[in-house]
């Protein structure tokens, strides 16, 4: 090999590369060293472009997986927020159902009750009714107010329902009946989910 190097047939860098491939425990070349050298140089020359293309493909796949993981985390966060909101609404609904059961009796005795105190419960019910209507995609808004009935001269609670077709005024008894129906519809909706 040294003769060929001096004659110009084999350059110095090739000789050094070959020497590196030789078994470190031996000072002389063996047939196994030569075969290993040939196989490693042949396989590295053939697979270098393939290896770089494969490395790029792996890198692209890794980026895709990372993007998908980020998307999954975002969706999990949104799902958790939606579940929290649903749990809050269900708690409010259950509380409202309880107040509606007792609210019917209170409405019947509205003359004996302090109307402004009763209004706070009705306002909670109208808020719940608005949330249920929005969830069920019904185009309606509820509000409540106290007014003095001209015929009897008493303070009375009135519920206003606004829709795209117009505005309707309900007595407290009628609102309580309709609100109970809304709660039943909400239960049916939740069972269908």
Backbone bond lengths (Angstrom), bond angles and torsions (degrees), N, CA, C in turn:
res aa  C-N    CA-C-N  psi(-1)  N-CA   C-N-CA  omega(-1)  CA-C   N-CA-C  phi
1 X - - - 1.465 - - 1.511 109.41 -
2 X 1.333 117.46 -37.17 1.458 119.73 179.49 1.511 110.87 -67.35
3 X 1.354 117.88 -34.61 1.452 120.18 177.55 1.513 110.75 -64.28
4 X 1.348 116.16 -45.62 1.456 118.90 -179.51 1.514 110.56 -63.02
5 X 1.318 117.53 -35.33 1.453 120.58 179.29 1.514 109.90 -64.26
6 X 1.300 116.79 -44.28 1.467 119.32 -179.90 1.519 111.12 -70.46
7 X 1.323 119.04 -27.93 1.459 121.78 178.74 1.528 111.21 -81.81
8 X 1.309 117.41 -10.79 1.459 120.59 177.76 1.513 113.77 95.87
9 X 1.342 120.38 3.40 1.455 122.69 -178.83 1.526 113.16 -79.05
10 X 1.307 118.04 -29.32 1.460 122.52 -177.57 1.522 107.54 -133.08
11 X 1.309 117.56 122.22 1.459 118.53 -177.04 1.526 111.48 -80.40
12 X 1.306 115.75 165.86 1.464 122.73 -173.41 1.534 111.66 -64.82
13 X 1.341 119.58 -38.28 1.467 121.65 -177.48 1.523 111.16 -67.25
14 X 1.315 117.31 -37.79 1.465 120.14 177.39 1.511 110.30 -64.29
15 X 1.338 115.18 -41.85 1.472 119.56 178.62 1.523 110.55 -61.60
16 X 1.326 118.08 -42.23 1.466 121.58 179.91 1.531 111.27 -66.18
17 X 1.355 116.70 -38.19 1.460 120.60 176.64 1.517 110.88 -62.33
18 X 1.316 115.89 -42.56 1.464 120.22 178.73 1.525 110.96 -64.26
19 X 1.317 116.34 -40.44 1.462 120.52 -179.10 1.534 110.52 -63.38
20 X 1.343 117.10 -36.78 1.464 120.91 179.27 1.524 111.41 -65.48
21 X 1.321 117.03 -32.73 1.454 121.58 -177.67 1.522 112.71 -78.94
22 X 1.287 116.70 -14.45 1.452 120.36 179.67 1.518 109.14 -68.82
23 X 1.275 118.33 148.38 1.454 123.97 179.19 1.523 109.32 -55.85
24 X 1.297 117.66 130.28 1.463 122.01 -176.28 1.526 112.04 -68.37
25 X 1.305 117.90 -23.54 1.458 120.24 -177.40 1.536 112.95 -82.55
26 X 1.313 117.49 -8.88 1.458 120.22 -177.15 1.514 110.27 -115.01
27 X 1.296 115.35 147.97 1.462 120.09 176.62 1.525 111.15 -96.85
28 X 1.319 117.62 -10.52 1.472 121.29 179.24 1.509 108.83 -122.19
29 X 1.296 116.03 156.95 1.455 122.57 179.00 1.525 109.96 -77.26
30 X 1.347 114.57 143.23 1.461 119.24 173.24 1.518 107.61 -119.88
31 X 1.305 114.01 170.27 1.469 119.60 177.78 1.533 109.40 -60.71
32 X 1.317 118.10 -39.76 1.467 122.06 178.96 1.515 111.34 -62.31
33 X 1.358 116.77 -38.70 1.467 120.33 177.36 1.522 110.49 -62.02
34 X 1.316 116.63 -44.01 1.464 121.04 -178.66 1.523 109.95 -64.75
35 X 1.328 117.08 -46.81 1.469 119.92 -179.65 1.531 110.71 -62.57
36 X 1.335 117.10 -41.98 1.461 120.83 177.97 1.521 110.13 -62.00
37 X 1.306 116.11 -41.31 1.454 121.44 178.59 1.519 111.33 -62.64
38 X 1.332 116.17 -44.80 1.463 120.02 179.80 1.526 111.04 -64.87
39 X 1.330 116.84 -45.03 1.464 120.50 -178.86 1.519 111.75 -64.30
40 X 1.333 116.76 -43.50 1.466 118.91 -178.06 1.515 111.64 -68.60
41 X 1.332 117.84 -39.24 1.464 118.86 179.56 1.512 110.70 -71.75
42 X 1.327 118.13 -36.36 1.465 120.87 179.56 1.520 110.68 -69.47
43 X 1.330 116.73 -44.47 1.461 119.03 -177.85 1.515 111.39 -70.54
44 X 1.341 118.01 -35.35 1.458 119.21 -179.24 1.513 111.22 -70.33
45 X 1.323 117.50 -34.88 1.459 119.20 178.86 1.514 111.38 -70.02
46 X 1.312 117.17 -36.89 1.458 120.14 -178.14 1.523 110.96 -75.67
47 X 1.302 117.22 -39.78 1.463 119.30 -171.90 1.519 114.43 -92.57
48 X 1.296 120.64 -7.94 1.471 119.63 -179.38 1.518 112.12 -57.85
49 X 1.338 120.24 -49.75 1.470 117.87 177.50 1.523 111.52 -65.54
50 X 1.342 116.58 -38.31 1.450 119.45 179.26 1.524 110.36 -65.94
51 X 1.322 116.58 -39.27 1.458 120.75 -179.76 1.526 110.81 -65.75
52 X 1.313 118.22 -40.41 1.463 119.42 -179.87 1.528 110.29 -68.90
53 X 1.340 116.98 -37.72 1.465 119.34 176.72 1.525 110.01 -65.71
54 X 1.326 115.92 -40.41 1.457 120.28 178.34 1.520 110.62 -65.60
55 X 1.320 117.41 -39.50 1.463 121.32 178.29 1.527 110.58 -64.00
56 X 1.330 116.87 -40.28 1.467 119.53 177.02 1.524 110.68 -63.87
57 X 1.341 116.34 -42.59 1.462 120.25 179.68 1.528 110.60 -62.64
58 X 1.327 115.92 -41.81 1.461 119.95 178.22 1.527 110.12 -63.87
59 X 1.314 116.76 -41.56 1.467 120.83 178.16 1.522 111.67 -62.16
60 X 1.343 116.13 -42.04 1.467 119.66 177.81 1.521 111.10 -64.59
61 X 1.325 117.01 -42.27 1.460 120.91 178.61 1.528 110.36 -62.35
62 X 1.334 116.00 -40.58 1.465 120.90 179.79 1.531 109.69 -62.55
63 X 1.343 116.83 -42.95 1.464 119.56 178.66 1.525 110.92 -65.30
64 X 1.339 117.44 -39.42 1.461 120.72 177.58 1.519 110.87 -62.27
65 X 1.316 116.54 -43.32 1.466 120.73 179.38 1.528 110.10 -63.75
66 X 1.332 117.63 -41.73 1.460 120.73 178.50 1.521 110.87 -63.35
67 X 1.343 117.12 -41.98 1.458 120.71 177.65 1.531 110.60 -62.57
68 X 1.332 116.36 -41.68 1.462 119.73 179.13 1.515 111.08 -66.01
69 X 1.323 117.91 -37.66 1.461 120.67 177.41 1.523 111.01 -63.54
70 X 1.337 116.46 -41.77 1.468 119.97 177.88 1.522 110.28 -61.91
71 X 1.341 116.60 -43.19 1.452 120.95 179.85 1.525 110.81 -63.37
72 X 1.311 117.22 -42.07 1.461 121.13 178.47 1.530 110.19 -62.18
73 X 1.335 117.38 -42.03 1.463 120.15 179.06 1.526 110.96 -62.96
74 X 1.341 116.81 -41.71 1.459 120.28 178.47 1.524 110.68 -62.78
75 X 1.342 115.98 -44.06 1.457 119.57 -179.80 1.529 111.58 -66.24
76 X 1.323 116.95 -37.77 1.465 119.93 176.66 1.520 110.82 -63.69
77 X 1.331 117.17 -38.61 1.463 121.01 178.01 1.527 110.02 -64.41
78 X 1.328 116.86 -44.01 1.465 120.52 178.98 1.524 110.72 -64.39
79 X 1.336 116.87 -40.39 1.457 120.72 179.50 1.524 110.61 -63.95
80 X 1.314 117.29 -42.16 1.465 121.19 179.05 1.526 110.29 -62.39
81 X 1.336 116.69 -42.94 1.463 120.21 179.00 1.529 110.73 -62.85
82 X 1.334 116.30 -41.43 1.468 120.18 179.55 1.533 110.81 -66.28
83 X 1.335 116.34 -40.44 1.473 119.33 178.13 1.522 110.78 -64.89
84 X 1.333 117.22 -39.79 1.467 120.66 178.02 1.528 110.63 -62.47
85 X 1.327 116.13 -43.40 1.463 120.18 179.52 1.527 110.33 -64.33
86 X 1.341 116.17 -41.98 1.460 120.53 179.07 1.530 110.51 -62.04
87 X 1.318 117.25 -43.69 1.465 120.51 179.07 1.529 110.66 -62.26
88 X 1.338 115.96 -40.90 1.468 119.76 178.64 1.523 110.63 -63.00
89 X 1.347 116.68 -44.34 1.462 120.47 179.56 1.528 111.49 -64.32
90 X 1.331 116.80 -39.68 1.458 119.61 178.59 1.529 111.09 -65.15
91 X 1.334 116.95 -38.87 1.462 120.01 176.50 1.530 110.71 -62.82
92 X 1.334 115.75 -44.12 1.464 119.58 178.27 1.525 110.69 -63.66
93 X 1.337 115.81 -39.02 1.464 120.31 179.53 1.520 110.89 -62.95
94 X 1.324 116.61 -45.44 1.464 119.77 179.08 1.523 111.16 -62.81
95 X 1.321 116.25 -41.15 1.458 119.49 177.79 1.526 110.94 -64.76
96 X 1.317 115.56 -38.12 1.458 120.36 179.85 1.524 110.88 -68.64
97 X 1.338 116.41 -38.07 1.468 119.45 177.36 1.523 110.21 -59.68
98 X 1.314 115.33 -43.45 1.459 119.77 179.68 1.525 111.12 -63.93
99 X 1.328 115.51 -41.26 1.465 118.17 -179.90 1.520 111.36 -71.86
100 X 1.340 117.64 -28.21 1.456 120.96 178.51 1.524 110.24 -70.97
101 X 1.340 115.64 -39.43 1.472 118.33 177.97 1.525 110.47 -59.34
102 X 1.305 115.74 -43.47 1.459 118.95 178.65 1.526 111.09 -82.85
103 X 1.337 117.13 -20.26 1.470 121.66 -178.60 1.506 112.89 -69.80
104 X 1.342 117.59 -31.89 1.465 120.59 178.85 1.519 110.95 -62.69
105 X 1.331 115.13 -43.46 1.464 119.10 178.27 1.520 110.06 -67.53
106 X 1.312 116.23 -37.82 1.465 119.46 179.64 1.518 110.64 -67.55
107 X 1.338 117.09 -36.11 1.464 120.06 -179.95 1.516 110.77 -67.84
108 X 1.330 115.93 -35.92 1.456 119.12 179.16 1.524 110.70 -65.26
109 X 1.313 114.71 -31.66 1.462 119.62 179.16 1.525 111.06 -102.97
110 X 1.320 118.08 32.36 1.460 121.85 -174.85 1.521 111.99 -62.14
111 X 1.339 116.18 -28.69 1.457 118.50 179.52 1.526 110.41 -65.29
112 X 1.336 116.71 -34.06 1.459 120.99 -178.53 1.525 111.61 -81.37
113 X 1.353 117.80 -23.91 1.468 122.74 -176.45 1.521 110.68 -83.05
114 X 1.296 114.18 161.25 1.450 120.40 172.29 1.531 106.90 -81.33
115 X 1.307 119.27 110.34 1.467 123.87 -172.45 1.527 112.42 -58.61
116 X 1.331 121.91 -42.18 1.467 119.73 178.79 1.531 113.09 -61.38
117 X 1.335 117.44 -35.28 1.466 119.61 176.99 1.527 110.44 -67.67
118 X 1.316 116.45 -38.24 1.463 121.42 178.65 1.530 110.75 -66.38
119 X 1.323 116.00 -32.12 1.463 120.16 -178.52 1.529 111.70 -61.92
120 X 1.337 118.51 -36.46 1.470 120.01 -179.36 1.531 110.90 -61.18
121 X 1.335 118.28 -39.44 1.464 121.32 176.24 1.517 111.73 -66.69
122 X 1.334 115.74 -39.60 1.467 119.79 179.13 1.528 109.95 -65.97
123 X 1.318 117.64 -38.45 1.459 120.71 178.68 1.534 111.01 -63.84
124 X 1.329 117.91 -37.51 1.467 120.93 175.13 1.522 110.10 -62.43
125 X 1.335 115.11 -42.18 1.469 118.79 179.30 1.528 111.76 -65.52
126 X 1.335 116.96 -38.83 1.470 118.30 178.74 1.525 110.86 -68.12
127 X 1.325 117.49 -34.96 1.464 120.67 176.39 1.523 110.10 -63.39
128 X 1.320 116.82 -44.77 1.461 121.27 177.65 1.525 110.32 -63.50
129 X 1.332 116.90 -41.46 1.463 120.92 178.61 1.534 110.52 -61.82
130 X 1.331 116.92 -39.22 1.471 120.19 177.41 1.528 111.13 -64.13
131 X 1.331 117.25 -40.66 1.472 120.37 179.70 1.527 111.12 -67.69
132 X 1.322 116.70 -40.67 1.474 119.92 177.88 1.523 109.71 -64.71
133 X 1.326 117.44 -44.16 1.467 120.87 179.85 1.523 110.85 -61.31
134 X 1.329 117.20 -39.96 1.466 120.21 179.33 1.521 110.85 -67.42
135 X 1.329 117.18 -41.51 1.463 120.58 179.75 1.519 111.30 -65.29
136 X 1.331 116.85 -39.83 1.465 121.27 179.77 1.532 112.10 -84.15
137 X 1.332 116.06 4.88 1.472 123.21 178.08 1.533 112.19 58.04
138 X 1.320 114.67 43.49 1.467 121.11 174.15 1.521 107.40 -98.78
139 X 1.295 115.66 136.51 1.463 120.63 -176.62 1.526 109.24 -89.02
140 X 1.343 116.06 77.93 1.453 119.45 178.83 1.531 109.92 -151.23
141 X 1.331 114.62 148.47 1.459 122.91 179.25 1.526 107.63 -129.65
142 X 1.330 115.69 137.34 1.461 120.98 -179.73 1.516 109.85 -115.21
143 X 1.327 115.08 142.84 1.465 121.29 173.64 1.527 107.90 -148.19
144 X 1.318 116.59 159.07 1.465 120.84 -178.55 1.517 109.68 -131.10
145 X 1.334 115.14 153.46 1.462 120.34 178.02 1.525 109.67 -153.67
146 X 1.319 114.67 163.54 1.469 120.79 175.61 1.528 107.01 -104.83
147 X 1.312 115.64 133.95 1.458 118.55 174.35 1.528 108.60 -140.15
148 X 1.322 116.04 162.21 1.472 121.42 -179.66 1.524 108.08 -94.19
149 X 1.318 114.44 119.50 1.463 120.72 179.49 1.534 108.79 -68.48
150 X 1.323 115.48 126.24 1.463 120.41 -176.34 1.525 111.76 -66.71
151 X 1.323 116.73 -36.09 1.467 119.65 -176.87 1.524 111.79 -72.75
152 X 1.348 116.69 -45.40 1.464 118.81 -175.14 1.520 112.91 -98.48
153 X 1.327 117.72 -20.75 1.456 121.80 -178.93 1.527 112.77 78.79
154 X 1.323 118.26 7.55 1.460 121.78 -178.96 1.529 110.44 -94.50
155 X 1.337 114.22 156.74 1.467 119.47 172.46 1.528 108.73 -76.44
156 X 1.337 115.35 131.24 1.459 120.88 -176.02 1.532 108.20 -132.43
157 X 1.322 115.24 145.76 1.474 120.03 175.56 1.522 108.26 -92.63
158 X 1.324 114.63 133.44 1.461 121.38 179.61 1.530 107.96 -126.69
159 X 1.329 116.64 139.48 1.465 121.73 179.16 1.522 107.79 -110.62
160 X 1.330 114.82 131.91 1.460 121.38 179.86 1.526 108.45 -106.66
161 X 1.342 116.15 128.22 1.457 121.08 175.13 1.528 107.40 -114.69
162 X 1.337 115.52 118.93 1.463 120.92 178.88 1.522 108.52 -104.26
163 X 1.337 115.94 130.85 1.462 122.25 174.86 1.508 108.00 -129.40
164 X 1.317 116.11 178.07 1.470 118.52 177.74 1.532 111.08 -70.96
165 X 1.338 116.72 -14.52 1.463 120.94 179.16 1.522 113.41 -91.82
166 X 1.317 116.31 -13.27 1.453 118.42 179.81 1.518 111.34 152.74
167 X 1.326 114.78 -171.21 1.449 121.68 -178.80 1.528 108.04 -119.36
168 X 1.343 115.92 134.47 1.460 121.48 -177.24 1.519 108.96 -123.88
169 X 1.338 116.27 138.92 1.452 121.81 178.68 1.522 108.17 -109.71
170 X 1.325 114.87 127.44 1.462 120.61 -178.37 1.516 109.43 -117.99
171 X 1.306 114.65 148.74 1.462 119.34 170.38 1.529 107.47 -72.80
172 X 1.309 115.53 165.93 1.459 119.70 -179.86 1.528 110.71 -62.14
173 X 1.340 117.29 -39.43 1.470 119.98 178.88 1.526 111.17 -61.86
174 X 1.321 116.96 -44.31 1.464 119.75 -179.49 1.527 110.58 -65.82
175 X 1.353 116.25 -40.85 1.469 118.39 177.83 1.525 110.87 -62.01
176 X 1.332 117.44 -42.52 1.462 119.95 179.77 1.526 111.48 -61.45
177 X 1.335 117.53 -38.71 1.477 120.71 176.63 1.529 110.41 -64.12
178 X 1.337 115.90 -48.08 1.470 120.10 -178.78 1.531 111.30 -67.06
179 X 1.321 116.64 -35.74 1.461 119.91 179.69 1.530 110.38 -66.69
180 X 1.326 116.66 -38.06 1.471 120.14 176.21 1.530 109.75 -62.16
181 X 1.336 117.24 -40.27 1.467 120.61 176.64 1.533 110.69 -63.05
182 X 1.339 116.39 -40.31 1.473 119.95 177.94 1.527 111.06 -62.07
183 X 1.321 116.36 -41.29 1.460 119.68 179.14 1.523 111.10 -63.48
184 X 1.330 116.09 -38.87 1.472 119.51 176.49 1.524 111.12 -65.27
185 X 1.324 116.87 -41.31 1.478 120.43 177.08 1.526 110.37 -62.98
186 X 1.330 116.25 -38.99 1.463 120.52 179.02 1.528 110.21 -63.57
187 X 1.331 117.04 -42.33 1.470 120.23 177.24 1.522 111.15 -60.71
188 X 1.338 116.17 -44.63 1.470 120.48 178.31 1.528 110.79 -60.96
189 X 1.308 115.98 -42.21 1.483 120.89 178.94 1.511 110.03 -61.73
190 X 1.322 118.13 -44.51 1.463 121.47 -178.33 1.528 111.47 -66.35
191 X 1.330 116.62 -34.55 1.467 119.59 178.47 1.509 112.10 -70.85
192 X 1.324 117.53 -28.45 1.470 121.34 179.50 1.519 112.16 -76.43
193 X 1.315 117.84 -21.98 1.474 120.75 -177.92 1.474 111.83 -69.14
